[in-house]
Amino acid sequence: MDALLILGGLLLILAGLVWLVMRAFGTGLLWGWASLLPPFTLLYVLRHWRSARQALGLSALGFIPLVVGLTLLASQDSQRLHALLSLQWLKPEVQAPAELSIELHGELNGQPFVPRQGELLGNVLSLREGQDFFASRELVIRLQQPVTGALRLDVLPGDQGPLPDIEVSWLLPEQDLPETRRLSHGYTLHLDLQPLAPNKLAGDFHLVLPAQFKTTLSGRIEVFRDGLRYRDGKVDRQVDSIDTLAYVIRDYLQRRFATRSVQLGDLPVVTLPAEVLDLTVEAQINGQTQRLPVRLNKSASRGWAVDADRFAPLAERAVVTPAPNVAVAPVETASSERISRPLDRRLRFSLEGLLRSPSRYENLSMRVSTTRGSLAEGRFQGVDQQGRLVIRQRLSGSGAASYALRPEDISTIELLEP
């Protein structure tokens, strides 16, 4: 509705201006040519008001639907209005740099094939041209086994046995659904793809299908090995993919439990894109299987993140430099024993240290005595927004109780595990 009002108002204004120029030519040829310039148009209106007032009134009438339409647009989509008034639509569209370097020569179904997207997920290699739901042209190669490292494959037309399935599809402008052709033998295929950091495969590609398919492709390709995308060497959390969600959840669990020994199970089926996701994930943490509720939200600045994630980053793994050979072997043995011995956090545990670094003691068992004589024993859950210590105690069955204790009410606190 707002677009119709804006368009109608502009047409009325334009019609009034054209009528005004026609009236000026009717007055005199010199006035007609002069009215094409804005200063002389105003002079003509002032000198010949009786002749110009009707055309000027029509133009003024066009401002009514124009203002109403702009007001509606501002209330519904202010960013669109800003883009319209700033004339951003007049600027040429800047093409984003391609994420993959794909240099293929040849054709697919008799038409040039210029893919900009490529993936090798599991055992499916796909090259895709077009950004819509249905690709304008697409090539899919279904391998016999999932690929975990480099890939080298050669197939000739006379080869028999289990071979990769080739699928080509194309979408014509007058069609709603793409046409697809499949074949499992009688083609020539050469693949030599090597791993490329951080998550790509790159190398030579050559494919020749039988003559009736009109498909011959040769060159070099790059494909992604998973759904992660990187920006400045870091995972781009803005990308909507199941691999991005798995990366965010795994990173959260590693920091929450202060361990890198986290094996995340398969995530539930989710619908993307989305802004908020509530999931129950299963993971093995230090060899123990746990099911945890996780709430994910996506922001414009950070991308995907776990709600209420306030855990500190894990310390970098120390790089141990081999020590030179020395004559005293017992000293080396004792030193290595000290290095391998796990740190017992109970030795220097105190309430002040807990308040300084609460994430260090997350999910550890504690016993707390209050100044009133009460006793609470359970697992430390963190510090809430009011600065209170939250301790969760399991009850008989599947129940649980949570205690929120102010630091000034605590007389003694004891850490029960290292």
C-alpha positions in Angstrom: 0.0 0.0 0.0 2.8 2.4 0.9 4.5 1.8 -2.5 1.3 2.5 -4.4 0.7 5.8 -2.5 4.3 6.9 -3.2 4.1 6.0 -6.8 0.7 7.6 -7.3 2.0 10.9 -5.7 5.1 11.0 -7.9 2.9 10.4 -11.0 0.6 13.3 -10.0 3.5 15.6 -9.4 5.1 14.7 -12.8 1.8 15.1 -14.6 1.4 18.6 -13.1 4.9 19.6 -14.2 4.3 18.4 -17.7 1.0 20.3 -17.8 2.8 23.4 -16.6 5.4 23.2 -19.4 2.6 22.7 -21.9 0.8 25.9 -20.6 4.1 27.8 -20.9 4.5 26.8 -24.6 0.9 27.9 -25.1 1.8 31.3 -23.7 4.8 31.7 -25.9 7.6 29.7 -27.5 10.2 31.5 -25.4 8.3 30.9 -22.2 8.0 27.2 -23.1 11.8 26.7 -23.5 12.5 28.9 -20.4 10.1 26.8 -18.2 12.3 23.8 -18.7 14.8 25.4 -16.3 13.6 25.6 -12.6 14.4 29.3 -12.0 12.5 30.4 -15.1 9.6 28.0 -14.2 9.1 29.8 -11.0 9.2 33.1 -12.9 6.6 31.9 -15.3 4.3 30.9 -12.4 4.6 34.4 -10.9 4.1 36.2 -14.2 1.3 34.0 -15.5 -0.5 32.8 -12.3 -3.9 32.5 -14.0 -2.5 30.1 -16.6 -0.2 28.1 -14.3 -2.4 27.7 -11.2 -4.3 24.6 -12.4 -1.1 22.7 -13.3 0.5 23.8 -10.1 -2.5 22.6 -8.1 -2.3 19.1 -9.7 1.4 18.9 -8.7 0.6 20.0 -5.1 -2.2 17.4 -4.9 0.4 14.7 -5.6 2.2 15.6 -2.4 -0.7 14.3 -0.3 -0.4 10.6 -1.2 3.4 10.9 -1.4 3.7 12.1 2.3 1.1 9.5 3.4 3.1 6.7 1.7 6.4 7.8 3.2 4.8 8.0 6.6 3.5 4.4 6.3 6.9 3.2 5.1 8.7 4.9 8.0 6.4 3.2 10.5 6.8 -0.2 8.9 10.4 -0.3 7.6 12.5 2.6 8.6 15.7 1.1 7.1 14.0 0.8 3.7 13.0 4.4 3.9 16.5 5.5 4.8 17.9 3.5 1.8 15.3 5.1 -0.5 16.0 8.7 0.6 19.8 8.2 0.7 19.6 7.1 -3.0 21.6 3.9 -2.2 19.6 2.1 -4.9 21.3 4.2 -7.5 24.8 3.0 -6.5 26.1 -0.1 -8.4 25.9 -3.3 -6.4 29.3 -4.3 -5.0 29.9 -8.0 -5.6 31.3 -9.8 -2.6 34.6 -11.7 -3.2 34.1 -15.4 -4.0 34.8 -17.7 -1.0 36.0 -20.5 -3.3 38.5 -20.4 -6.2 36.7 -22.5 -8.9 38.1 -22.4 -12.4 36.1 -24.8 -14.6 36.0 -24.8 -18.4 33.3 -26.5 -20.4 29.5 -26.9 -20.3 26.7 -28.6 -18.5 23.7 -29.6 -20.6 25.1 -27.6 -23.4 25.3 -24.4 -21.4 28.3 -22.7 -19.7 28.7 -23.8 -16.1 30.2 -21.3 -13.7 29.7 -22.7 -10.2 30.4 -20.4 -7.2 29.5 -22.9 -4.4 31.1 -26.3 -3.7 30.9 -28.8 -0.8 32.1 -32.3 -0.1 30.0 -33.4 2.9 30.5 -37.0 3.8 30.4 -38.8 0.5 28.5 -36.2 -1.6 30.5 -33.7 -3.8 28.3 -30.9 -5.2 29.1 -27.9 -7.4 26.3 -25.4 -7.7 25.5 -22.3 -9.8 22.9 -19.9 -8.5 21.8 -18.6 -5.1 18.1 -19.7 -5.2 16.6 -22.7 -3.5 16.8 -24.6 -6.8 20.2 -24.1 -8.5 20.2 -22.9 -12.1 22.7 -25.6 -12.8 24.2 -28.2 -10.4 26.5 -31.2 -10.5 26.4 -33.9 -7.7 28.8 -36.8 -7.4 27.8 -39.4 -4.8 31.0 -41.4 -3.8 31.0 -44.9 -2.4 32.5 -43.9 0.9 32.8 -40.8 3.0 36.0 -38.7 2.5 38.1 -37.8 5.6 41.3 -36.7 4.0 42.7 -36.3 0.5 40.7 -37.7 -2.4 42.1 -39.2 -5.6 39.7 -41.0 -8.0 39.9 -42.1 -11.7 37.0 -43.6 -13.6 36.9 -44.7 -17.2 33.9 -45.4 -19.4 34.6 -49.2 -19.5 35.0 -49.6 -15.7 32.6 -51.9 -13.9 31.5 -52.5 -10.3 30.4 -50.0 -7.7 31.2 -46.5 -9.1 30.2 -43.0 -8.0 26.7 -41.9 -9.1 26.7 -38.7 -11.3 23.7 -36.3 -11.2 23.3 -33.2 -13.3 20.3 -30.8 -13.0 19.3 -27.5 -14.6 16.4 -25.1 -14.3 15.1 -23.3 -17.3 13.5 -19.8 -17.0 10.0 -21.2 -17.9 10.2 -24.1 -15.4 9.2 -24.3 -11.8 11.2 -27.5 -11.0 14.7 -28.5 -12.3 15.3 -31.4 -14.7 17.6 -34.1 -13.4 19.7 -36.8 -15.1 21.6 -39.6 -13.4 24.0 -42.2 -14.5 26.3 -44.7 -12.6 28.7 -45.8 -15.4 29.9 -45.0 -18.9 31.6 -41.7 -18.0 35.2 -40.3 -17.4 36.0 -38.8 -14.1 39.3 -37.6 -12.6 39.5 -36.2 -9.1 42.7 -35.2 -7.2 41.8 -33.1 -4.2 44.2 -32.2 -1.4 43.3 -30.8 2.1 43.6 -27.0 2.3 43.4 -25.2 5.7 41.2 -24.6 7.5 38.4 -26.7 6.0 38.7 -27.0 2.2 39.8 -29.4 -0.5 41.4 -28.2 -3.7 42.7 -29.8 -6.8 42.2 -31.0 -10.3 38.8 -31.9 -11.7 37.9 -33.5 -15.0 34.5 -35.0 -16.1 33.1 -36.2 -19.5 29.6 -37.6 -19.7 28.2 -39.4 -22.7 27.4 -37.3 -25.7 23.6 -37.0 -25.1 24.3 -35.2 -21.7 26.3 -32.4 -23.4 28.5 -32.2 -20.3 32.2 -31.8 -20.3 34.1 -30.0 -17.5 37.8 -29.6 -16.7 39.9 -27.4 -14.5 40.5 -26.8 -10.8 38.0 -26.6 -8.0 37.8 -25.7 -4.3 35.1 -27.2 -2.0 34.2 -26.9 1.7 34.5 -30.0 3.8 31.9 -28.9 6.4 29.4 -26.2 7.1 31.8 -23.9 8.9 32.9 -20.6 7.4 35.9 -18.6 8.5 36.6 -14.8 8.7 40.1 -13.5 9.6 41.1 -17.0 10.7 38.2 -17.5 13.1 34.9 -19.3 12.8 32.2 -17.0 11.5 29.4 -17.4 14.0 27.0 -15.5 11.7 26.6 -18.5 9.4 23.4 -20.5 9.8 24.5 -24.1 9.6 24.4 -27.2 11.9 28.2 -27.2 12.0 28.3 -23.7 13.3 25.8 -24.6 16.1 27.9 -27.7 17.0 31.1 -25.6 17.1 29.5 -23.0 19.4 28.0 -25.6 21.8 31.3 -27.6 21.9 33.3 -24.4 22.7 30.7 -23.6 25.4 30.9 -27.0 27.1 34.7 -27.0 27.0 34.8 -23.7 28.8 32.0 -24.6 31.2 33.6 -27.8 32.4 37.2 -26.5 32.0 38.2 -29.5 29.8 38.9 -30.1 26.1 37.7 -33.7 26.5 34.2 -33.0 25.0 32.7 -35.2 22.4 29.4 -33.8 21.1 26.7 -36.1 19.9 24.4 -35.5 16.9 22.3 -32.4 17.4 18.5 -32.5 17.1 16.9 -31.4 13.8 16.6 -27.6 13.7 15.0 -25.2 11.3 17.4 -22.5 10.0 17.5 -19.5 9.8 16.3 -18.7 13.3 17.0 -16.2 16.1 16.5 -18.5 19.2 16.9 -22.3 19.5 16.2 -24.4 22.6 18.1 -27.7 22.4 18.8 -30.7 24.5 22.3 -32.0 23.6 24.1 -35.1 24.5 27.9 -35.1 25.0 30.7 -37.1 26.6 32.5 -34.9 29.0 35.7 -36.5 30.5 34.3 -39.9 29.5 30.9 -39.4 31.2 27.7 -39.0 29.1 25.5 -36.0 30.0 22.3 -34.5 28.6 22.2 -30.8 28.9 19.6 -28.1 28.0 21.2 -25.4 25.9 19.5 -22.1 24.7 21.1 -20.5 21.6 20.5 -17.0 20.4 21.8 -15.1 17.4 22.8 -11.4 17.5 23.9 -9.1 14.8 27.2 -8.4 16.6 28.3 -11.8 17.9 26.4 -14.3 15.8 25.4 -17.5 17.5 26.1 -17.9 21.2 24.8 -19.8 24.2 22.6 -17.8 26.4 24.2 -16.8 29.8 27.6 -17.8 28.6 30.0 -16.1 31.0 32.8 -18.7 31.2 36.4 -17.7 30.7 38.4 -19.0 27.8 40.5 -22.2 28.3 44.1 -21.7 28.9 46.3 -22.4 25.9 48.0 -25.8 25.9 51.6 -25.5 27.0 54.3 -26.3 24.4 56.8 -28.5 26.1 60.3 -28.2 24.7 62.4 -31.3 25.0 65.1 -30.9 27.7 68.7 -31.6 26.9 70.2 -34.8 28.1 71.7 -34.5 31.5 73.6 -36.9 33.6 71.3 -37.0 36.6 68.4 -39.3 35.5 66.5 -39.3 38.9 66.1 -35.6 38.8 64.4 -35.8 35.4 62.1 -38.5 36.6 61.0 -36.5 39.6 60.5 -33.4 37.5 58.3 -35.3 35.0 56.3 -36.7 37.8 55.6 -33.3 39.2 54.5 -32.0 35.8 52.2 -34.9 35.2 50.6 -34.7 38.7 47.2 -33.1 38.5 46.6 -29.8 40.3 44.6 -30.2 43.5 42.5 -27.1 43.7 41.5 -27.9 47.4 45.0 -26.8 48.7 44.6 -23.1 48.1 40.8 -22.9 48.0 39.1 -20.0 49.8 36.0 -17.9 49.5 37.9 -14.9 48.2 39.5 -17.1 45.4 36.1 -18.5 44.5 34.6 -15.0 44.1 37.5 -13.9 42.0 37.3 -16.9 39.6 34.0 -18.6 39.9 34.2 -20.3 36.5 37.3 -22.3 37.7 35.2 -24.2 40.3 32.0 -24.6 38.2 30.2 -27.9 38.8 32.5 -29.0 41.6 31.2 -30.4 44.9 31.3 -28.1 48.0 30.2 -27.9 51.6 29.1 -24.6 53.0 28.3 -23.6 56.6 26.5 -20.4 57.4 26.7 -18.0 60.3 23.2 -19.2 61.4 24.4 -22.8 61.6 22.9 -24.1 58.4 24.7 -26.6 56.2 24.5 -26.9 52.4 26.3 -29.5 50.3 26.1 -29.8 46.5 27.7 -28.7 43.3 28.6 -25.1 42.7 26.6 -23.5 39.8 28.2 -20.1 39.7 27.4 -16.6 41.1 24.1 -15.0 40.2 23.4 -11.4 39.3 23.0 -10.4 43.0 26.5 -11.8 43.8 25.1 -14.9 45.7 26.7 -18.3 45.4 24.4 -20.9 43.9 24.8 -24.5 45.1 22.6 -27.3 43.7 22.0 -30.4 45.7 20.4 -33.6 44.3 17.5 -35.1 46.3 16.2 -38.6 46.3 14.8 -39.6 43.0 15.1 -37.0 40.2 14.6 -33.9 42.4 17.1 -31.2 43.2 17.3 -28.2 45.5 19.2 -24.9 44.9 20.7 -22.7 47.6 21.6 -19.0 47.0 24.0 -17.9 49.7 25.4 -14.4 50.3 29.2 -14.3 50.9 28.8 -12.4 54.2 26.5 -15.1 55.6 29.1 -17.9 55.0 31.2 -18.9 57.9 33.2 -21.8 56.3 33.3 -23.2 52.8 35.1 -26.4 51.8 35.9 -27.9 48.3 35.3 -31.6 48.3 37.0 -32.7 45.1 40.2 -31.6 43.4 
